[in-house]
Amino acid sequence: MSKKVGFLQGNEAAAHGALYAGCKFFAGYPITPSTEVSEVLSIELPKIGGKFIQMEDEIGAMAALLGGALAGQKALTSTSGPGLSLKQELIGYGCIAEIPCVVYNVMRGGPSTGMPTGPSQSDVMCAKWGTHGDHATIALMPASVQETYDMIVRAFNLAEKYRMPVHVLPDEIVAHMRERIEFREPGELEIIDRTAPSVPPSEYKPYDTKFGDVPPLAAFGSGYKFHVTGLNKLPDGFPTTKAEYVQAEEERQVRKVTANIDEIVEFEEFMLDDAEICVVAYGSTSRSARYAVNEAREQGIKVGMFRIKTFWPFPDKQIKALADKVKGFIVPEMNLGMCSLEIERCAQGKAQILGINRVDGEPINPEQILEKMKEVK
């Protein structure tokens, strides 16, 4: 039987990927360039008994998202830079309260209103450090329309498995380009649901670590009554200021990601076996990088590409290994050097690092990357 195919924008693919993952709740506020996600889900969710709600602003949208997730639904919001800024306080709430949800953020120019219709890759640090306090972050970076569909599914799986907000960060080019995609058949992609309590309501504690670093999560309205707060808390969910509990809780919430980095981090290696130069790229920029690598190989230049698919946790181990074998890294990105800083941290001076940085709303082209290769010493 032939597969169902479509010719979709990245944003439209994200919406259909969310439906495949089992998303039943969307809360958002219209913002360029992510609005197509809400447009599609406003039509499709009611057809399957799901709920779509447009809130009065981005803050209300994030609050509603957390409420929908706590009620037991797989929950999604879509936004862009200024909206992500407004969501940050409640993203922090989602982190400390360990509420699974997906934040789909189409990166556009900034700061502030910036360039609403221009592509950017300048939210990568905001995804990690935008909300205050120590917390773990998972952020995925699609480079095609098909990958946007698939990564949304993976984002829901990671959110449910590790009980936390997960970011998906397409740039505007990926979000608005149209490509052929294959709709996945039921069962083709793994679907993970949150772990439900195995104890009766009278014994349930929402942060009971005897079940591991990711405690089971009951749904509000299912007979399990529990307290949720943005404060540091005890296993029963009620606040505490006792140092030993606070320290242990914060370390556990980070550990549930750091202890599973090899499972969470995904990347692609392209022509790196004998490479002397490594181009590190992500999102739509990786497509220019791939073209540039192929062109350089035809010219006899030993170059390859490392494509970041999971930006957070950052692929430290892989970059450190590459720093031991290549002469230099070329890092093209539509910001002023955010990924370059992470490469520098991992490389520890073992390899030259050359950035290609644009914040003018124009994509980085293969010619720019080819030209930069000549500067590697």
Residue pairs with C-beta under 8 A, 6 or more apart in sequence:
3 182
3 183
3 185
4 182
4 183
5 180
5 181
5 182
5 183
6 12
6 13
6 16
6 180
6 181
6 183
7 178
7 179
7 180
7 181
8 16
8 145
8 178
8 179
8 181
9 36
9 145
9 175
9 176
9 177
9 178
10 142
10 144
10 145
10 148
10 170
10 174
10 175
10 176
10 177
11 33
11 34
11 35
11 36
11 37
11 40
11 78
11 106
11 148
11 170
11 175
11 176
12 36
12 37
12 40
13 145
13 146
13 148
13 149
13 152
13 181
14 37
14 78
14 104
14 148
14 149
14 152
14 168
14 170
14 175
15 36
15 37
15 40
15 41
15 44
16 40
16 44
16 149
16 183
17 148
17 149
17 150
17 151
17 152
17 153
18 26
18 37
18 41
18 74
18 76
18 102
18 152
18 153
18 156
19 41
19 44
19 45
19 48
20 149
20 153
20 183
20 184
20 189
20 191
21 74
21 152
21 153
21 155
21 156
21 157
21 191
22 74
22 156
22 191
22 193
23 41
23 45
23 50
23 73
23 74
23 75
23 76
23 102
23 156
24 45
24 48
24 49
24 50
24 51
24 73
24 74
24 75
25 45
25 50
25 51
25 65
25 68
25 69
25 71
25 73
25 74
25 75
25 76
26 37
26 38
26 41
26 42
26 45
26 50
26 51
26 52
26 53
26 75
26 76
26 77
26 78
27 53
27 54
27 55
27 60
27 61
27 62
27 64
27 65
27 68
27 75
27 77
28 37
28 38
28 54
28 55
28 61
28 77
28 78
28 79
29 54
29 55
29 56
29 57
29 58
29 60
29 61
29 79
29 83
30 38
30 54
31 58
31 79
31 80
31 82
31 83
32 80
32 108
32 116
32 117
33 80
33 106
33 108
33 116
33 117
33 172
33 175
33 176
34 78
34 79
34 80
34 83
34 104
34 105
34 106
34 175
35 78
36 175
37 76
37 78
37 104
38 52
38 54
38 78
41 50
41 52
41 76
42 52
42 54
44 50
45 51
45 52
46 52
50 73
51 68
51 73
53 64
54 61
55 61
55 63
55 64
57 86
58 79
58 82
58 83
58 84
58 86
58 87
59 86
59 87
59 89
59 90
61 77
61 79
61 83
61 87
62 77
62 86
62 87
62 90
62 91
62 94
62 103
63 90
65 75
65 76
65 77
65 90
65 94
65 101
65 103
66 75
66 90
66 93
66 94
66 97
66 99
66 101
68 75
68 101
69 75
69 94
69 99
69 100
69 101
70 99
70 219
70 220
70 228
71 219
71 220
71 221
72 219
72 220
72 221
72 222
74 100
74 102
74 156
74 159
74 160
75 100
75 101
75 102
76 101
76 102
76 104
76 152
76 156
77 87
77 101
77 102
77 103
77 104
78 104
78 105
78 106
79 87
79 103
79 104
79 105
79 106
80 105
80 106
80 107
80 108
80 116
81 105
81 107
81 108
81 109
81 110
81 111
81 114
81 120
81 122
81 123
81 126
82 110
82 112
82 113
82 114
83 105
84 103
84 105
84 123
84 126
84 127
84 130
85 126
85 130
87 103
88 126
88 130
88 131
89 131
91 103
91 130
91 131
91 165
92 131
92 132
92 133
92 135
92 230
93 99
93 230
94 101
94 164
94 165
95 131
95 133
95 135
95 136
95 164
95 165
95 253
96 133
96 135
96 230
96 231
96 232
96 253
97 228
97 229
97 230
98 163
98 164
98 207
98 214
98 215
98 217
98 253
99 163
99 164
99 165
99 228
100 159
100 160
100 162
100 163
100 164
100 165
100 166
100 194
100 217
101 159
101 165
101 166
102 152
102 155
102 156
102 159
102 165
102 166
102 167
102 168
103 165
103 166
103 167
103 168
104 152
104 155
104 167
104 168
104 170
105 123
105 127
105 167
105 168
105 169
106 170
106 171
106 172
106 175
107 119
107 120
107 121
107 122
107 123
107 124
107 169
107 170
107 171
107 172
107 283
107 334
108 114
108 115
108 116
108 117
108 118
108 119
108 120
108 172
109 115
109 116
109 118
109 119
109 120
109 122
109 359
109 361
110 120
110 122
110 123
114 120
115 361
117 172
117 361
118 172
118 360
118 361
118 362
119 171
119 172
119 173
119 284
119 334
119 361
119 362
119 363
120 171
120 172
120 334
120 335
120 359
120 361
121 169
121 171
121 282
121 283
121 285
121 333
121 334
121 335
121 338
121 339
122 334
122 335
122 336
122 338
122 359
123 169
124 139
124 169
124 311
124 312
124 335
124 338
124 339
125 338
127 137
127 139
127 167
127 169
127 311
127 312
128 137
128 139
128 312
134 250
134 254
135 253
135 254
136 162
136 164
136 253
136 254
136 256
136 257
136 258
136 313
137 167
137 257
137 312
137 313
138 155
138 158
138 159
138 162
138 164
138 166
138 167
138 257
138 264
138 310
138 312
138 313
139 166
139 167
139 168
139 169
139 310
139 311
139 312
140 151
140 154
140 155
140 166
140 167
140 168
140 169
140 266
140 309
140 310
140 311
141 169
141 170
141 282
141 283
141 308
141 309
141 310
141 311
142 148
142 150
142 151
142 168
142 170
142 174
142 283
142 309
143 174
143 282
143 283
143 284
143 286
143 287
143 307
143 309
144 174
144 179
144 287
145 174
145 177
145 178
145 179
145 180
145 181
146 179
146 181
146 182
147 309
148 168
148 170
148 174
148 175
149 181
149 183
149 184
150 184
150 189
151 168
151 309
152 168
153 184
153 189
153 191
155 166
155 167
155 168
156 166
156 191
156 192
157 190
157 191
157 192
158 166
158 264
159 165
159 166
160 192
160 193
160 194
161 192
161 194
161 214
162 214
162 256
162 257
162 260
163 194
163 214
163 215
163 217
163 256
164 253
164 256
164 257
167 312
169 283
169 311
170 283
171 283
171 284
171 285
171 334
173 283
173 284
173 363
174 283
174 284
177 284
194 216
194 217
195 211
195 214
195 216
195 217
196 216
196 217
196 218
197 204
197 216
197 217
197 218
197 224
198 211
198 216
201 218
201 223
201 224
201 225
204 218
204 224
204 226
205 215
205 226
205 235
205 236
205 237
206 215
206 217
206 218
206 226
206 227
206 228
206 235
206 236
206 237
207 215
207 233
207 234
207 235
207 236
207 237
207 249
208 215
208 216
208 235
209 215
209 235
209 252
213 252
213 255
213 256
213 259
214 256
215 235
218 224
218 226
226 236
226 237
227 233
227 236
227 237
227 238
228 237
229 237
229 238
229 239
231 239
231 240
232 239
232 240
232 241
232 245
232 246
232 249
232 250
233 239
233 240
233 249
234 240
234 245
240 246
257 264
257 313
258 313
261 313
261 317
264 310
264 313
265 310
265 313
265 314
265 315
265 318
266 309
266 310
267 306
267 307
267 308
267 309
267 310
267 315
267 318
268 305
268 306
268 307
268 309
269 304
269 305
269 306
269 307
270 290
270 293
270 304
270 305
270 306
270 307
271 293
271 297
271 303
271 304
271 305
272 278
272 304
272 305
272 306
272 322
273 304
274 302
275 302
275 303
275 304
275 325
275 326
276 302
276 303
276 326
276 327
276 376
277 296
277 301
277 302
277 303
277 304
277 326
277 327
277 328
277 329
277 330
277 373
277 376
278 303
278 304
278 305
278 306
278 322
278 326
278 328
278 329
278 330
278 351
279 289
279 292
279 293
279 303
279 304
279 305
279 306
279 329
279 330
279 331
279 332
279 369
280 305
280 306
280 308
280 319
280 329
280 330
280 331
280 339
280 343
281 288
281 289
281 305
281 306
281 307
281 308
281 331
281 332
281 333
282 307
282 308
282 309
282 311
282 333
282 339
283 334
284 363
285 332
285 333
285 334
285 363
285 364
286 305
286 307
286 308
288 332
288 363
288 364
288 365
288 366
288 368
288 369
289 305
289 307
289 332
289 366
289 369
290 305
290 307
291 366
292 366
292 367
292 369
292 370
292 373
293 303
293 304
293 305
295 366
295 370
296 303
296 370
296 373
297 303
301 373
303 373
306 315
306 318
306 319
306 322
308 314
308 315
308 339
311 339
314 342
314 346
316 346
319 342
319 343
319 346
319 347
320 346
320 347
320 348
322 329
322 351
323 329
323 346
323 347
323 348
323 350
323 351
324 350
326 351
327 351
327 352
327 376
327 377
328 351
328 352
328 353
328 354
328 376
328 377
329 343
329 347
329 351
329 352
329 353
329 354
330 354
330 355
330 356
330 369
330 372
330 373
330 376
331 337
331 339
331 340
331 343
331 353
331 354
331 355
331 356
332 355
332 356
332 357
332 364
332 368
332 369
332 372
333 339
333 340
333 355
333 356
333 357
333 364
334 357
334 358
334 359
334 363
334 364
335 357
335 359
336 357
336 359
337 355
337 357
340 353
340 355
340 357
343 353
344 353
347 353
352 376
352 377
354 372
354 375
354 376
356 364
356 368
356 369
356 372
358 364
